[in-house]
């Protein structure tokens, strides 16, 4: 089957106003605005199969929300192509809307002064969901998301975590094939984040709903998405299994050794000393994937080893390593540019 989501060289330019200096007051109102073109998405290509859960990650200004808006038909690509369920989203917005769900963490789609269950009923009418199908879907979601205790409460009285559960439930009532999530855990406390992550994973696992998630919270990616697409400055940096991210961006495993007494010498092949004092020594490991047993077998020290901890880098460390490397490259390149 063809991919459920596919982009080929997707590009989006925006005209950005440039502040004009030297003019104040009413005079500025008579001047023609000066703009410059800014490329928010720069030739990105990827394909997502039905049932996948994919994290779309990048810093502020990387073009994440712009890509989501193109995939949902809100924005039109400047160049390249975007297809969702075989359709061009902006050309078939109404048809496309019936097969997708969208949750924006910073914007509510619920009716503020109505009880939550009435927002659900309005959603049924907008999407023309058959009554029996709607009631089955609602009962399943109420149970899955544990929202029965506040179904009759006005949305404005809900906590942020309760509202987010309501947002996701309403978005899933018409049983979309794809769920786009733009920062769904933003502003939530630790407990609420955990609830939202678990329910998104369950929807993907039990319903087979395709998930595309943009987030700044790296824990969201680790708990929900086996695959990661990483972007920066509008460009694609990485697309592949989460487990392969470390190999691509070079974050290293950290080994911490604790000795019975302070060692005079510690030698470990394939490792770089990274600090420690007293009875503790820390090493950064090479890119090999030796087991902990093999690592310890290569250890040479004049003190007795009493404890070992091997820390695998998480996503945050891997991405931090990438950005630090990029900043070093930019700092190195700057003097040569000035010299030229």
C-alpha positions in Angstrom: 0.0 0.0 0.0 1.2 3.6 -0.6 2.3 5.7 2.4 -0.5 7.3 4.3 1.5 10.5 4.5 4.0 11.5 1.9 6.0 14.7 1.2 8.4 15.3 -1.7 10.6 18.4 -1.6 8.0 20.2 0.5 8.9 23.9 0.8 7.2 26.9 2.3 8.2 30.5 2.1 6.7 33.4 4.1 6.9 37.1 3.6 8.2 38.6 6.8 7.9 42.4 7.6 11.2 44.2 8.1 11.2 46.9 10.8 12.0 50.4 9.2 14.3 52.6 11.2 14.4 56.4 11.0 10.6 56.9 10.7 8.3 57.5 13.6 4.7 58.3 14.4 2.2 58.8 11.6 4.8 59.0 8.8 5.5 55.3 9.2 1.8 54.5 8.3 2.2 56.0 4.8 5.3 53.9 4.0 5.0 50.8 1.9 5.8 47.8 4.1 9.3 46.3 3.5 9.3 42.5 3.5 11.8 39.7 3.1 11.2 36.1 2.2 11.8 33.5 4.9 11.9 29.8 4.1 10.2 27.9 7.0 10.3 24.5 5.3 13.1 23.7 2.9 12.7 20.8 0.5 11.7 18.1 3.1 10.8 14.6 1.9 9.6 11.7 4.0 6.9 8.9 3.9 4.8 7.5 6.8 3.1 4.2 6.7 -0.3 3.5 8.2 -0.2 2.7 11.9 3.2 4.3 12.5 3.9 6.7 15.4 6.4 9.3 14.3 7.9 12.1 16.3 8.6 15.4 14.5 11.3 17.2 16.5 13.2 20.4 16.2 13.9 23.7 18.0 11.7 26.8 17.8 11.5 28.1 14.3 12.5 24.8 12.7 9.2 24.6 10.7 7.4 21.9 12.7 4.0 23.6 13.0 4.3 24.8 9.4 4.6 21.2 8.2 1.6 20.1 10.3 -0.4 23.0 8.8 0.5 21.9 5.2 -0.4 18.3 6.0 -3.8 19.3 7.3 -4.5 21.7 4.4 -4.3 24.9 6.4 -1.3 26.1 4.4 -0.4 25.6 0.7 3.2 24.5 -0.1 5.2 27.0 -2.0 7.0 24.2 -3.8 7.1 20.4 -3.8 4.2 18.2 -2.9 2.3 17.0 0.1 -0.1 14.1 0.1 -2.3 12.6 2.9 -4.3 9.5 2.3 -3.5 10.0 -1.4 -5.0 13.5 -1.4 -3.6 17.0 -1.8 -4.8 18.4 1.6 -5.4 22.0 0.7 -7.4 20.9 -2.4 -9.6 18.5 -0.6 -9.8 20.0 2.9 -13.4 18.9 3.7 -12.9 15.3 2.6 -9.5 15.2 4.2 -10.9 16.5 7.5 -13.2 13.5 7.9 -10.2 11.2 8.0 -7.8 13.2 10.2 -7.8 14.6 13.7 -5.7 17.5 14.9 -4.9 18.6 18.5 -3.0 21.8 19.2 -1.8 22.0 22.7 -2.0 25.8 22.8 -5.4 26.2 21.2 -8.7 24.6 22.3 -11.3 23.3 19.9 -13.8 22.7 22.8 -16.7 25.1 23.4 -15.6 27.0 26.5 -19.0 27.6 28.3 -20.6 24.2 27.4 -20.3 21.0 29.3 -17.8 18.6 27.8 -20.5 16.1 26.6 -22.2 18.9 24.6 -19.0 19.7 22.8 -18.9 16.0 21.8 -22.5 16.3 20.5 -21.7 19.3 18.4 -18.7 17.5 17.0 -21.1 14.6 16.0 -23.3 17.0 14.1 -20.4 18.8 12.4 -18.9 15.5 11.2 -22.4 13.9 10.6 -21.4 10.8 12.6 -24.2 8.2 12.7 -25.7 8.1 16.2 -24.9 4.4 17.0 -21.3 4.7 15.8 -20.9 8.0 17.8 -22.2 6.4 21.0 -19.9 3.4 20.7 -16.9 5.6 20.0 -17.8 8.0 22.9 -18.3 5.2 25.4 -14.9 3.7 24.4 -13.1 7.0 24.7 -14.8 8.0 28.0 -13.5 4.7 29.4 -10.1 4.9 27.8 -9.4 8.4 29.0 -11.3 8.2 32.3 -13.2 11.4 31.7 -16.7 10.3 33.0 -16.3 12.3 36.3 -16.2 15.7 34.5 -18.3 15.1 31.3 -21.0 17.4 32.6 -18.7 20.1 33.8 -18.2 23.3 31.6 -14.9 23.2 29.8 -13.8 26.5 31.4 -13.9 24.7 34.8 -11.6 21.9 33.7 -7.9 21.7 34.6 -5.5 21.8 31.8 -4.9 18.1 32.0 -8.6 17.3 32.0 -9.2 19.7 29.0 -6.4 18.0 27.0 -8.0 14.6 27.6 -11.3 16.1 26.4 -9.6 17.6 23.4 -8.1 14.2 22.3 -11.4 12.4 23.0 -13.4 14.8 20.8 -10.8 14.6 18.1 -11.1 10.8 18.0 -14.9 10.6 18.0 -15.1 10.4 14.2 -12.4 7.7 14.3 -9.8 9.4 12.2 -7.1 7.4 10.4 -4.4 9.9 11.3 -3.9 12.0 14.5 -1.8 15.1 14.2 -0.6 16.3 17.6 1.1 19.7 17.9 2.7 20.1 21.4 -0.1 18.1 23.2 1.7 18.1 26.6 2.7 21.8 26.7 2.0 23.3 30.1 0.9 20.1 31.7 2.2 18.9 35.0 4.1 15.6 35.3 1.1 13.5 36.2 -1.1 14.9 33.4 1.7 14.4 30.9 2.0 10.8 31.8 -1.8 10.2 31.3 -1.7 11.9 27.9 1.3 10.0 26.7 -0.2 6.7 27.8 -3.5 7.3 26.0 -1.8 8.4 22.8 0.3 5.2 22.8 -2.9 3.2 23.5 -4.8 4.8 20.6 -1.9 4.0 18.3 -1.5 0.4 19.5 -5.2 -0.6 19.9 -6.8 1.4 17.1 -4.0 1.4 14.6 -4.3 5.2 14.4 -1.3 6.8 12.7 0.3 9.4 14.9 2.4 12.4 13.9 3.6 14.3 17.0 5.5 17.5 17.3 6.9 18.4 20.7 9.6 20.1 22.7 9.3 17.4 25.4 11.8 14.7 24.5 10.0 12.3 26.9 7.0 12.4 24.6 9.1 11.0 21.8 10.8 8.3 23.9 7.4 7.0 25.2 5.3 7.3 22.1 7.3 7.3 18.9 9.6 4.5 17.7 10.5 6.6 14.7 11.9 10.2 14.7 12.1 12.9 12.1 14.4 15.7 13.1 14.5 19.1 11.4 16.3 22.4 11.9 16.3 25.6 9.9 13.5 24.0 7.8 15.8 21.2 6.6 15.6 17.5 7.3 18.4 16.3 9.6 17.4 12.8 10.5 14.7 10.3 9.7 14.9 6.8 11.1 14.4 4.6 14.2 14.8 6.3 17.5 17.5 3.7 18.4 19.7 4.9 15.5 19.7 8.5 16.6 22.8 8.2 18.7 24.8 6.6 15.9 23.9 9.5 13.6 24.7 12.4 15.9 27.5 11.0 18.0 26.4 11.2 21.6 28.5 8.8 23.7 27.8 6.3 26.5 29.1 7.3 29.9 30.7 4.8 32.2 31.0 5.6 35.9 33.3 3.4 38.1 33.4 3.3 41.9 36.5 1.9 43.6 37.0 0.7 47.2 39.8 3.2 47.5 41.2 6.0 45.5 43.0 4.5 42.5 46.4 5.8 41.4 45.9 4.6 37.8 42.8 3.6 35.8 43.3 2.4 32.2 40.3 1.5 30.0 40.8 0.7 26.3 38.4 2.5 23.9 37.4 5.1 26.5 38.2 8.8 27.2 38.6 10.0 30.8 35.8 12.5 31.6 36.3 13.5 35.2 35.6 12.2 38.7 37.5 12.4 41.9 38.2 10.3 45.0 36.9 6.8 44.5 34.8 7.8 41.4 36.0 7.8 37.8 34.0 8.7 34.7 34.7 7.8 31.1 33.2 8.6 27.7 33.0 5.4 25.7 33.9 5.0 22.0 31.1 4.4 19.5 31.4 0.6 19.8 28.6 -1.4 21.4 30.7 -3.6 23.7 28.8 -5.2 26.5 29.4 -4.1 30.1 31.2 -7.5 30.8 33.6 -6.8 27.9 34.2 -3.3 29.1 35.1 -4.3 32.6 37.3 -7.1 31.4 39.4 -4.5 29.6 39.8 -2.4 32.8 43.2 -2.1 34.4 43.4 -0.4 37.9 45.4 -0.7 41.1 42.2 -0.4 43.2 39.3 -2.8 43.8 36.2 -2.1 41.7 33.0 -2.1 43.8 30.3 -0.6 41.5 29.7 0.2 37.8 27.1 2.2 36.0 26.8 2.5 32.2 24.6 5.4 31.1 23.2 5.2 27.6 22.5 8.7 26.1 18.9 9.8 25.9 17.4 11.9 23.1 18.1 15.2 24.9 21.8 14.4 25.2 22.0 13.3 21.5 20.4 16.4 20.2 22.4 18.6 22.6 25.5 17.0 21.2 24.4 17.8 17.7 23.7 21.5 18.4 27.0 21.9 20.3 28.8 20.4 17.3 26.9 22.8 15.0 27.8 25.8 17.1 31.5 24.8 17.1 31.5 24.4 13.3 29.8 27.9 13.0 32.4 29.5 15.4 35.2 27.9 13.4 33.9 29.0 10.1 33.2 32.7 11.1 36.8 33.9 11.2 37.6 32.5 7.8 34.6 34.2 6.3 35.7 37.5 7.7 39.2 37.0 6.5 37.8 36.4 3.0 
